[in-house]
């Protein structure tokens, strides 16, 4: 699974450095280092007024905030990895 976090100027101002830290910690906490590749990306082209844009494989998610990060990670990373393992 490839997770790309927008680090362009707009997302940077909306908290992408914090989101990157949360992703790194979550990947480590769940021992997903062999299943997840984290990368930075300049503008993904889906800027939102709130939050950060993240692309997971071919799916683009907008408006990711540190407050909503746990739910985002569970729904879009953990659930997807669990379903791929079946």
WOKAUR-V963690 format. One record per backbone hydrogen bond with DSSP energy under -1.0 kcal/mol. CO is the residue of the C=O (numbers start at 0). NH is the residue of the N-H. E is the energy in kcal/mol with one decimal. If there is no record, write none. Layout:
CO;NH;E  CO;NH;E
This chain:
0;36;-2.9  1;56;-2.9  2;38;-2.4  3;54;-2.9  4;40;-2.3  7;11;-2.9  8;12;-2.0  9;13;-1.1  10;15;-2.1  11;14;-1.3  14;18;-2.1  15;19;-2.6  16;20;-1.9  17;21;-2.4  18;22;-2.6  19;23;-2.7  20;24;-2.3  21;25;-2.6  22;26;-2.8  23;27;-1.9  24;28;-3.3  25;29;-2.3  26;31;-2.9  27;30;-1.3  31;34;-1.6  31;35;-2.2  36;2;-3.1  38;4;-2.6  40;6;-3.1  51;63;-2.6  52;5;-2.5  53;60;-3.3  54;3;-3.3  55;58;-2.7  58;55;-3.0  60;53;-2.9  63;51;-2.6  67;71;-2.2  68;72;-3.1  69;73;-2.5  70;74;-2.6  71;75;-2.7  72;76;-2.1  72;77;-2.2  73;78;-2.1  76;80;-2.7  77;81;-2.6  78;82;-2.4  79;83;-2.1  80;84;-1.5
